[in-house]
Amino acid sequence: MMAHDAAALAAEATGFFGQAHLTRVFKSVVGVTPGAWMKSAGSP
């Protein structure tokens, strides 16, 4: 599964309208995008 697909599925499963909506909310709360957060956490 591609990361984009996983993000879209996660967004849908948690009640967001789509990946873009999840990304906007995540960034407003955490301060960085989910992708940047994953990179800083050392995720592959």
mmCIF file as Biopython writes it, N, C-alpha, C and O atoms, coordinates in Angstrom:
data_model
#
loop_
_atom_site.group_PDB
_atom_site.id
_atom_site.type_symbol
_atom_site.label_atom_id
_atom_site.label_alt_id
_atom_site.label_comp_id
_atom_site.label_asym_id
_atom_site.label_entity_id
_atom_site.label_seq_id
_atom_site.pdbx_PDB_ins_code
_atom_site.Cartn_x
_atom_site.Cartn_y
_atom_site.Cartn_z
_atom_site.occupancy
_atom_site.B_iso_or_equiv
_atom_site.auth_seq_id
_atom_site.auth_asym_id
_atom_site.pdbx_PDB_model_num
ATOM 1   N N  . MET A ? 1  ? 0.849   -1.184 0.000  1.0 0.0 1  A 1 
ATOM 2   C CA . MET A ? 1  ? 0.000   0.000  0.000  1.0 0.0 1  A 1 
ATOM 3   C C  . MET A ? 1  ? 0.888   1.238  0.000  1.0 0.0 1  A 1 
ATOM 4   O O  . MET A ? 1  ? 1.882   1.299  0.723  1.0 0.0 1  A 1 
ATOM 5   N N  . MET A ? 2  ? 0.534   2.188  -0.788 1.0 0.0 2  A 1 
ATOM 6   C CA . MET A ? 2  ? 1.304   3.427  -0.863 1.0 0.0 2  A 1 
ATOM 7   C C  . MET A ? 2  ? 0.930   4.337  0.299  1.0 0.0 2  A 1 
ATOM 8   O O  . MET A ? 2  ? -0.171  4.239  0.842  1.0 0.0 2  A 1 
ATOM 9   N N  . ALA A ? 3  ? 1.838   5.213  0.676  1.0 0.0 3  A 1 
ATOM 10  C CA . ALA A ? 3  ? 1.601   6.124  1.793  1.0 0.0 3  A 1 
ATOM 11  C C  . ALA A ? 3  ? 0.367   6.991  1.545  1.0 0.0 3  A 1 
ATOM 12  O O  . ALA A ? 3  ? -0.405  7.258  2.466  1.0 0.0 3  A 1 
ATOM 13  N N  . HIS A ? 4  ? 0.184   7.431  0.297  1.0 0.0 4  A 1 
ATOM 14  C CA . HIS A ? 4  ? -0.980  8.256  -0.041 1.0 0.0 4  A 1 
ATOM 15  C C  . HIS A ? 4  ? -2.268  7.489  0.244  1.0 0.0 4  A 1 
ATOM 16  O O  . HIS A ? 4  ? -3.214  8.041  0.806  1.0 0.0 4  A 1 
ATOM 17  N N  . ASP A ? 5  ? -2.299  6.222  -0.143 1.0 0.0 5  A 1 
ATOM 18  C CA . ASP A ? 5  ? -3.484  5.398  0.096  1.0 0.0 5  A 1 
ATOM 19  C C  . ASP A ? 5  ? -3.738  5.236  1.584  1.0 0.0 5  A 1 
ATOM 20  O O  . ASP A ? 5  ? -4.884  5.311  2.028  1.0 0.0 5  A 1 
ATOM 21  N N  . ALA A ? 6  ? -2.684  5.016  2.361  1.0 0.0 6  A 1 
ATOM 22  C CA . ALA A ? 6  ? -2.819  4.849  3.803  1.0 0.0 6  A 1 
ATOM 23  C C  . ALA A ? 6  ? -3.355  6.130  4.438  1.0 0.0 6  A 1 
ATOM 24  O O  . ALA A ? 6  ? -4.216  6.078  5.316  1.0 0.0 6  A 1 
ATOM 25  N N  . ALA A ? 7  ? -2.849  7.268  3.999  1.0 0.0 7  A 1 
ATOM 26  C CA . ALA A ? 7  ? -3.306  8.543  4.542  1.0 0.0 7  A 1 
ATOM 27  C C  . ALA A ? 7  ? -4.776  8.786  4.207  1.0 0.0 7  A 1 
ATOM 28  O O  . ALA A ? 7  ? -5.538  9.266  5.046  1.0 0.0 7  A 1 
ATOM 29  N N  . ALA A ? 8  ? -5.165  8.457  2.993  1.0 0.0 8  A 1 
ATOM 30  C CA . ALA A ? 8  ? -6.567  8.633  2.596  1.0 0.0 8  A 1 
ATOM 31  C C  . ALA A ? 8  ? -7.480  7.715  3.397  1.0 0.0 8  A 1 
ATOM 32  O O  . ALA A ? 8  ? -8.562  8.122  3.819  1.0 0.0 8  A 1 
ATOM 33  N N  . LEU A ? 9  ? -7.046  6.484  3.604  1.0 0.0 9  A 1 
ATOM 34  C CA . LEU A ? 9  ? -7.836  5.547  4.411  1.0 0.0 9  A 1 
ATOM 35  C C  . LEU A ? 9  ? -7.927  6.003  5.860  1.0 0.0 9  A 1 
ATOM 36  O O  . LEU A ? 9  ? -8.987  5.908  6.477  1.0 0.0 9  A 1 
ATOM 37  N N  . ALA A ? 10 ? -6.821  6.497  6.404  1.0 0.0 10 A 1 
ATOM 38  C CA . ALA A ? 10 ? -6.823  6.995  7.782  1.0 0.0 10 A 1 
ATOM 39  C C  . ALA A ? 10 ? -7.754  8.190  7.926  1.0 0.0 10 A 1 
ATOM 40  O O  . ALA A ? 10 ? -8.480  8.305  8.914  1.0 0.0 10 A 1 
ATOM 41  N N  . ALA A ? 11 ? -7.731  9.071  6.945  1.0 0.0 11 A 1 
ATOM 42  C CA . ALA A ? 11 ? -8.607  10.245 6.975  1.0 0.0 11 A 1 
ATOM 43  C C  . ALA A ? 11 ? -10.070 9.822  6.975  1.0 0.0 11 A 1 
ATOM 44  O O  . ALA A ? 11 ? -10.870 10.323 7.765  1.0 0.0 11 A 1 
ATOM 45  N N  . GLU A ? 12 ? -10.408 8.907  6.095  1.0 0.0 12 A 1 
ATOM 46  C CA . GLU A ? 12 ? -11.789 8.428  6.007  1.0 0.0 12 A 1 
ATOM 47  C C  . GLU A ? 12 ? -12.218 7.718  7.293  1.0 0.0 12 A 1 
ATOM 48  O O  . GLU A ? 12 ? -13.331 7.919  7.779  1.0 0.0 12 A 1 
ATOM 49  N N  . ALA A ? 13 ? -11.340 6.901  7.831  1.0 0.0 13 A 1 
ATOM 50  C CA . ALA A ? 13 ? -11.665 6.122  9.037  1.0 0.0 13 A 1 
ATOM 51  C C  . ALA A ? 13 ? -11.848 6.997  10.268 1.0 0.0 13 A 1 
ATOM 52  O O  . ALA A ? 13 ? -12.526 6.597  11.215 1.0 0.0 13 A 1 
ATOM 53  N N  . THR A ? 14 ? -11.255 8.182  10.267 1.0 0.0 14 A 1 
ATOM 54  C CA . THR A ? 14 ? -11.343 9.063  11.428 1.0 0.0 14 A 1 
ATOM 55  C C  . THR A ? 14 ? -12.328 10.210 11.242 1.0 0.0 14 A 1 
ATOM 56  O O  . THR A ? 14 ? -12.376 11.127 12.062 1.0 0.0 14 A 1 
ATOM 57  N N  . GLY A ? 15 ? -13.106 10.165 10.175 1.0 0.0 15 A 1 
ATOM 58  C CA . GLY A ? 15 ? -14.184 11.131 10.014 1.0 0.0 15 A 1 
ATOM 59  C C  . GLY A ? 15 ? -13.853 12.392 9.243  1.0 0.0 15 A 1 
ATOM 60  O O  . GLY A ? 15 ? -14.668 13.314 9.206  1.0 0.0 15 A 1 
ATOM 61  N N  . PHE A ? 16 ? -12.683 12.463 8.627  1.0 0.0 16 A 1 
ATOM 62  C CA . PHE A ? 16 ? -12.345 13.620 7.809  1.0 0.0 16 A 1 
ATOM 63  C C  . PHE A ? 16 ? -12.929 13.436 6.414  1.0 0.0 16 A 1 
ATOM 64  O O  . PHE A ? 16 ? -13.217 12.316 5.993  1.0 0.0 16 A 1 
ATOM 65  N N  . PHE A ? 17 ? -13.099 14.540 5.708  1.0 0.0 17 A 1 
ATOM 66  C CA . PHE A ? 17 ? -13.677 14.489 4.367  1.0 0.0 17 A 1 
ATOM 67  C C  . PHE A ? 17 ? -12.689 13.963 3.344  1.0 0.0 17 A 1 
ATOM 68  O O  . PHE A ? 17 ? -13.092 13.510 2.272  1.0 0.0 17 A 1 
ATOM 69  N N  . GLY A ? 18 ? -11.423 14.014 3.651  1.0 0.0 18 A 1 
ATOM 70  C CA . GLY A ? 18 ? -10.392 13.526 2.741  1.0 0.0 18 A 1 
ATOM 71  C C  . GLY A ? 18 ? -9.024  13.791 3.308  1.0 0.0 18 A 1 
ATOM 72  O O  . GLY A ? 18 ? -8.877  14.354 4.393  1.0 0.0 18 A 1 
ATOM 73  N N  . GLN A ? 19 ? -8.019  13.376 2.557  1.0 0.0 19 A 1 
ATOM 74  C CA . GLN A ? 19 ? -6.643  13.518 3.009  1.0 0.0 19 A 1 
ATOM 75  C C  . GLN A ? 19 ? -6.264  14.990 3.190  1.0 0.0 19 A 1 
ATOM 76  O O  . GLN A ? 19 ? -5.564  15.333 4.142  1.0 0.0 19 A 1 
ATOM 77  N N  . ALA A ? 20 ? -6.713  15.849 2.300  1.0 0.0 20 A 1 
ATOM 78  C CA . ALA A ? 20 ? -6.373  17.271 2.403  1.0 0.0 20 A 1 
ATOM 79  C C  . ALA A ? 20 ? -6.939  17.876 3.687  1.0 0.0 20 A 1 
ATOM 80  O O  . ALA A ? 20 ? -6.276  18.675 4.348  1.0 0.0 20 A 1 
ATOM 81  N N  . HIS A ? 21 ? -8.155  17.493 4.031  1.0 0.0 21 A 1 
ATOM 82  C CA . HIS A ? 21 ? -8.778  17.983 5.254  1.0 0.0 21 A 1 
ATOM 83  C C  . HIS A ? 21 ? -7.994  17.513 6.479  1.0 0.0 21 A 1 
ATOM 84  O O  . HIS A ? 21 ? -7.726  18.301 7.386  1.0 0.0 21 A 1 
ATOM 85  N N  . LEU A ? 22 ? -7.632  16.243 6.506  1.0 0.0 22 A 1 
ATOM 86  C CA . LEU A ? 22 ? -6.826  15.696 7.599  1.0 0.0 22 A 1 
ATOM 87  C C  . LEU A ? 22 ? -5.502  16.446 7.707  1.0 0.0 22 A 1 
ATOM 88  O O  . LEU A ? 22 ? -5.078  16.803 8.806  1.0 0.0 22 A 1 
ATOM 89  N N  . THR A ? 23 ? -4.850  16.686 6.573  1.0 0.0 23 A 1 
ATOM 90  C CA . THR A ? 23 ? -3.554  17.360 6.569  1.0 0.0 23 A 1 
ATOM 91  C C  . THR A ? 23 ? -3.670  18.778 7.114  1.0 0.0 23 A 1 
ATOM 92  O O  . THR A ? 23 ? -2.823  19.204 7.898  1.0 0.0 23 A 1 
ATOM 93  N N  . ARG A ? 24 ? -4.707  19.519 6.714  1.0 0.0 24 A 1 
ATOM 94  C CA . ARG A ? 24 ? -4.906  20.892 7.207  1.0 0.0 24 A 1 
ATOM 95  C C  . ARG A ? 24 ? -5.098  20.907 8.715  1.0 0.0 24 A 1 
ATOM 96  O O  . ARG A ? 24 ? -4.492  21.722 9.409  1.0 0.0 24 A 1 
ATOM 97  N N  . VAL A ? 25 ? -5.934  20.014 9.225  1.0 0.0 25 A 1 
ATOM 98  C CA . VAL A ? 25 ? -6.203  19.983 10.667 1.0 0.0 25 A 1 
ATOM 99  C C  . VAL A ? 25 ? -4.953  19.542 11.429 1.0 0.0 25 A 1 
ATOM 100 O O  . VAL A ? 25 ? -4.607  20.131 12.453 1.0 0.0 25 A 1 
ATOM 101 N N  . PHE A ? 26 ? -4.283  18.514 10.934 1.0 0.0 26 A 1 
ATOM 102 C CA . PHE A ? 26 ? -3.060  18.023 11.575 1.0 0.0 26 A 1 
ATOM 103 C C  . PHE A ? 26 ? -2.036  19.148 11.683 1.0 0.0 26 A 1 
ATOM 104 O O  . PHE A ? 26 ? -1.449  19.361 12.743 1.0 0.0 26 A 1 
ATOM 105 N N  . LYS A ? 27 ? -1.825  19.863 10.584 1.0 0.0 27 A 1 
ATOM 106 C CA . LYS A ? 27 ? -0.844  20.945 10.582 1.0 0.0 27 A 1 
ATOM 107 C C  . LYS A ? 27 ? -1.246  22.069 11.531 1.0 0.0 27 A 1 
ATOM 108 O O  . LYS A ? 27 ? -0.385  22.665 12.177 1.0 0.0 27 A 1 
ATOM 109 N N  . SER A ? 28 ? -2.530  22.363 11.622 1.0 0.0 28 A 1 
ATOM 110 C CA . SER A ? 28 ? -2.966  23.434 12.524 1.0 0.0 28 A 1 
ATOM 111 C C  . SER A ? 28 ? -2.777  23.044 13.989 1.0 0.0 28 A 1 
ATOM 112 O O  . SER A ? 28 ? -2.580  23.915 14.836 1.0 0.0 28 A 1 
ATOM 113 N N  . VAL A ? 29 ? -2.833  21.763 14.295 1.0 0.0 29 A 1 
ATOM 114 C CA . VAL A ? 29 ? -2.672  21.295 15.675 1.0 0.0 29 A 1 
ATOM 115 C C  . VAL A ? 29 ? -1.203  21.037 16.018 1.0 0.0 29 A 1 
ATOM 116 O O  . VAL A ? 29 ? -0.720  21.469 17.065 1.0 0.0 29 A 1 
ATOM 117 N N  . VAL A ? 30 ? -0.498  20.332 15.131 1.0 0.0 30 A 1 
ATOM 118 C CA . VAL A ? 30 ? 0.873   19.888 15.411 1.0 0.0 30 A 1 
ATOM 119 C C  . VAL A ? 30 ? 1.913   20.902 14.944 1.0 0.0 30 A 1 
ATOM 120 O O  . VAL A ? 30 ? 2.985   21.010 15.541 1.0 0.0 30 A 1 
ATOM 121 N N  . GLY A ? 31 ? 1.607   21.640 13.890 1.0 0.0 31 A 1 
ATOM 122 C CA . GLY A ? 31 ? 2.520   22.644 13.386 1.0 0.0 31 A 1 
ATOM 123 C C  . GLY A ? 31 ? 3.288   22.232 12.146 1.0 0.0 31 A 1 
ATOM 124 O O  . GLY A ? 31 ? 3.951   23.062 11.525 1.0 0.0 31 A 1 
ATOM 125 N N  . VAL A ? 32 ? 3.209   20.965 11.777 1.0 0.0 32 A 1 
ATOM 126 C CA . VAL A ? 32 ? 3.843   20.459 10.558 1.0 0.0 32 A 1 
ATOM 127 C C  . VAL A ? 32 ? 2.882   19.486 9.898  1.0 0.0 32 A 1 
ATOM 128 O O  . VAL A ? 32 ? 1.927   19.022 10.520 1.0 0.0 32 A 1 
ATOM 129 N N  . THR A ? 33 ? 3.141   19.181 8.630  1.0 0.0 33 A 1 
ATOM 130 C CA . THR A ? 33 ? 2.288   18.227 7.926  1.0 0.0 33 A 1 
ATOM 131 C C  . THR A ? 33 ? 2.543   16.808 8.444  1.0 0.0 33 A 1 
ATOM 132 O O  . THR A ? 33 ? 3.586   16.556 9.047  1.0 0.0 33 A 1 
ATOM 133 N N  . PRO A ? 34 ? 1.617   15.888 8.221  1.0 0.0 34 A 1 
ATOM 134 C CA . PRO A ? 34 ? 1.845   14.507 8.644  1.0 0.0 34 A 1 
ATOM 135 C C  . PRO A ? 34 ? 3.120   13.907 8.049  1.0 0.0 34 A 1 
ATOM 136 O O  . PRO A ? 34 ? 3.832   13.168 8.728  1.0 0.0 34 A 1 
ATOM 137 N N  . GLY A ? 35 ? 3.410   14.220 6.792  1.0 0.0 35 A 1 
ATOM 138 C CA . GLY A ? 35 ? 4.615   13.700 6.159  1.0 0.0 35 A 1 
ATOM 139 C C  . GLY A ? 35 ? 5.880   14.208 6.829  1.0 0.0 35 A 1 
ATOM 140 O O  . GLY A ? 35 ? 6.813   13.439 7.063  1.0 0.0 35 A 1 
ATOM 141 N N  . ALA A ? 36 ? 5.918   15.493 7.139  1.0 0.0 36 A 1 
ATOM 142 C CA . ALA A ? 36 ? 7.080   16.069 7.829  1.0 0.0 36 A 1 
ATOM 143 C C  . ALA A ? 36 ? 7.212   15.483 9.228  1.0 0.0 36 A 1 
ATOM 144 O O  . ALA A ? 36 ? 8.323   15.235 9.697  1.0 0.0 36 A 1 
ATOM 145 N N  . TRP A ? 37 ? 6.100   15.264 9.884  1.0 0.0 37 A 1 
ATOM 146 C CA . TRP A ? 37 ? 6.126   14.672 11.219 1.0 0.0 37 A 1 
ATOM 147 C C  . TRP A ? 37 ? 6.668   13.244 11.170 1.0 0.0 37 A 1 
ATOM 148 O O  . TRP A ? 37 ? 7.460   12.847 12.024 1.0 0.0 37 A 1 
ATOM 149 N N  . MET A ? 38 ? 6.237   12.471 10.165 1.0 0.0 38 A 1 
ATOM 150 C CA . MET A ? 38 ? 6.724   11.103 10.016 1.0 0.0 38 A 1 
ATOM 151 C C  . MET A ? 38 ? 8.232   11.099 9.767  1.0 0.0 38 A 1 
ATOM 152 O O  . MET A ? 38 ? 8.948   10.278 10.339 1.0 0.0 38 A 1 
ATOM 153 N N  . LYS A ? 39 ? 8.715   11.998 8.928  1.0 0.0 39 A 1 
ATOM 154 C CA . LYS A ? 39 ? 10.153  12.061 8.651  1.0 0.0 39 A 1 
ATOM 155 C C  . LYS A ? 39 ? 10.936  12.415 9.908  1.0 0.0 39 A 1 
ATOM 156 O O  . LYS A ? 39 ? 11.989  11.832 10.166 1.0 0.0 39 A 1 
ATOM 157 N N  . SER A ? 40 ? 10.433  13.364 10.690 1.0 0.0 40 A 1 
ATOM 158 C CA . SER A ? 40 ? 11.153  13.762 11.899 1.0 0.0 40 A 1 
ATOM 159 C C  . SER A ? 40 ? 11.112  12.680 12.973 1.0 0.0 40 A 1 
ATOM 160 O O  . SER A ? 40 ? 11.972  12.638 13.852 1.0 0.0 40 A 1 
ATOM 161 N N  . ALA A ? 41 ? 10.104  11.802 12.897 1.0 0.0 41 A 1 
ATOM 162 C CA . ALA A ? 41 ? 9.992   10.707 13.860 1.0 0.0 41 A 1 
ATOM 163 C C  . ALA A ? 41 ? 10.861  9.520  13.461 1.0 0.0 41 A 1 
ATOM 164 O O  . ALA A ? 41 ? 10.968  8.545  14.205 1.0 0.0 41 A 1 
ATOM 165 N N  . GLY A ? 42 ? 11.480  9.605  12.288 1.0 0.0 42 A 1 
ATOM 166 C CA . GLY A ? 42 ? 12.350  8.544  11.827 1.0 0.0 42 A 1 
ATOM 167 C C  . GLY A ? 42 ? 11.627  7.390  11.168 1.0 0.0 42 A 1 
ATOM 168 O O  . GLY A ? 42 ? 12.180  6.295  11.064 1.0 0.0 42 A 1 
ATOM 169 N N  . SER A ? 43 ? 10.417  7.610  10.727 1.0 0.0 43 A 1 
ATOM 170 C CA . SER A ? 43 ? 9.656   6.568  10.052 1.0 0.0 43 A 1 
ATOM 171 C C  . SER A ? 43 ? 10.197  6.361  8.651  1.0 0.0 43 A 1 
ATOM 172 O O  . SER A ? 43 ? 10.629  7.316  8.004  1.0 0.0 43 A 1 
ATOM 173 N N  . PRO A ? 44 ? 10.178  5.107  8.168  1.0 0.0 44 A 1 
ATOM 174 C CA . PRO A ? 44 ? 10.687  4.831  6.818  1.0 0.0 44 A 1 
ATOM 175 C C  . PRO A ? 44 ? 9.914   5.527  5.719  1.0 0.0 44 A 1 
ATOM 176 O O  . PRO A ? 44 ? 10.243  5.376  4.542  1.0 0.0 44 A 1 
#
